[in-house]
């Protein structure tokens, strides 16, 4: 039974990766990326009155406390 010649595998795999990268780049040239926020408009900052107080309260059980059962 003949031995499998693996001497060209490195070159084949590396050329395949380069070719896939080039194909990906060519396909991405056709797509235009849009920004999430429009560049023309200035962001409007409105002051909103919140119905709650702006203070932090502890509403959780700290990790150092034993569990109450």
C-alpha positions in Angstrom: 0.0 0.0 0.0 1.6 3.4 -1.0 2.4 6.0 1.6 0.4 9.2 1.6 2.5 12.2 0.4 1.9 15.1 2.9 4.8 17.3 1.7 2.5 19.7 -0.2 -0.2 20.0 2.4 1.3 23.0 4.1 1.5 25.0 0.8 -2.1 23.9 -0.2 -3.6 24.9 3.2 -1.8 28.2 3.4 -2.7 29.2 -0.2 -6.3 28.2 0.5 -6.4 30.5 3.6 -4.9 33.4 1.5 -7.5 32.8 -1.2 -10.4 32.7 1.2 -9.2 36.0 2.8 -9.0 37.6 -0.6 -12.4 36.5 -1.6 -13.8 37.7 1.7 -12.2 41.1 1.2 -13.6 41.4 -2.3 -17.1 40.6 -1.1 -16.8 43.1 1.7 -16.0 45.9 -0.8 -19.6 45.8 -2.1 -21.1 46.4 1.3 -21.3 49.9 2.8 -21.2 50.3 6.5 -23.7 52.7 8.0 -23.1 54.5 11.3 -25.6 54.0 14.1 -26.0 57.7 14.8 -26.3 60.2 11.9 -23.3 62.5 11.5 -25.4 65.5 10.4 -27.6 65.9 13.5 -26.4 67.1 16.9 -27.5 64.9 19.8 -30.3 66.5 21.7 -29.9 66.3 25.5 -33.2 66.9 27.2 -33.4 67.2 31.0 -35.9 64.5 32.1 -37.5 64.7 35.5 -37.3 61.3 37.1 -40.1 60.2 39.5 -37.7 58.6 41.9 -34.9 59.9 44.1 -31.3 59.8 42.8 -29.8 57.9 45.7 -28.4 54.4 46.2 -30.0 52.1 48.6 -29.0 48.6 49.7 -31.7 46.2 48.6 -29.5 43.1 48.4 -28.1 40.6 50.8 -24.4 41.1 51.1 -22.2 38.1 50.3 -20.6 38.1 53.8 -24.0 37.6 55.6 -25.2 34.1 56.3 -28.3 32.9 54.5 -31.5 33.2 56.5 -33.7 30.1 56.3 
